[in-house]
């Protein structure tokens, strides 16, 4: 249960949940572009933590059909975790209109 995949997914889950259920709701007048900037920073922080743990270790991560290095695994799993929550958040707060 203490696999590198579990560690990276845990980091990503924490970042996604904290961002969409604590950070973003606490901001006023949030637009889709502001959310995108916050997301870029938070995703970079998750990648930075994974990099601090796995950079230079040659650890391979099993992504079901392919093995990836720590960077691509972190990026892929972050996106897979974030997209459904992002779609829900955009619909709930009517942020699609702010993309224009």
C-alpha positions in Angstrom: 0.0 0.0 0.0 3.1 2.2 0.2 3.8 2.1 -3.5 5.2 5.1 -5.4 2.0 5.2 -7.4 -0.1 5.4 -4.2 2.1 8.2 -2.9 1.8 10.4 -6.1 -2.0 9.8 -6.3 -2.3 10.7 -2.7 -0.5 14.0 -3.2 -2.7 14.7 -6.2 -5.9 13.9 -4.4 -4.9 16.2 -1.6 -4.1 19.1 -3.9 -7.3 18.7 -6.0 -9.6 18.4 -3.0 -8.1 21.3 -1.1 -8.2 23.5 -4.2 -11.8 22.8 -5.3 -13.3 22.5 -1.8 -11.3 25.1 0.2 -9.2 27.5 -1.9 -11.5 28.2 -4.9 -14.7 28.6 -2.9 -13.0 31.1 -0.6 -12.2 33.4 -3.5 -14.6 36.1 -4.7 -15.2 37.0 -8.3 -13.4 34.0 -9.7 -13.3 33.5 -13.4 -12.2 30.5 -15.5 -8.9 32.2 -16.3 -8.2 33.0 -12.6 -8.9 29.3 -11.8 -6.6 28.2 -14.6 -3.8 30.3 -13.1 -4.4 28.9 -9.6 -4.5 25.4 -11.1 -1.2 25.9 -12.9 0.5 26.9 -9.6 -1.1 24.1 -7.6 -0.3 21.5 -10.3 3.3 22.8 -10.3 3.4 22.3 -6.5 2.2 18.7 -6.8 4.8 18.0 -9.5 7.5 19.7 -7.3 6.7 17.5 -4.4 6.7 14.4 -6.5 10.0 15.5 -8.0 11.5 16.0 -4.6 10.5 12.5 -3.7 11.4 10.7 -7.0 13.9 12.8 -9.0 16.9 10.7 -9.9 15.6 7.5 -8.4 14.8 5.8 -11.8 11.5 4.7 -10.3 9.0 3.6 -12.9 5.3 4.1 -12.4 2.7 1.7 -13.7 -0.1 3.6 -15.5 -2.0 0.4 -16.4 -1.0 0.2 -20.0 2.4 1.9 -19.9 5.2 2.6 -17.5 6.0 6.3 -17.0 8.5 8.3 -15.0 7.5 10.4 -12.0 6.8 13.6 -14.0 4.4 12.1 -16.6 2.7 9.9 -14.0 2.0 12.9 -11.7 0.8 15.0 -14.6 -1.5 12.3 -16.0 -3.0 11.3 -12.7 -3.5 15.0 -11.7 -5.5 15.6 -14.9 -7.5 12.4 -14.5 -8.5 13.4 -10.9 -9.1 17.1 -11.7 -11.2 17.0 -14.8 -14.4 15.6 -13.4 -14.2 17.9 -10.3 -13.4 20.9 -12.5 -16.4 20.2 -14.8 -18.7 19.8 -11.7 -17.3 23.1 -10.2 -17.7 25.0 -13.5 -21.3 23.9 -13.9 -22.1 24.6 -10.2 -20.7 28.1 -10.3 -21.6 29.0 -13.9 -18.0 29.6 -14.9 -18.4 28.6 -18.6 -19.6 32.1 -19.4 -16.4 33.6 -18.1 -14.4 31.9 -20.8 -15.5 34.4 -23.4 
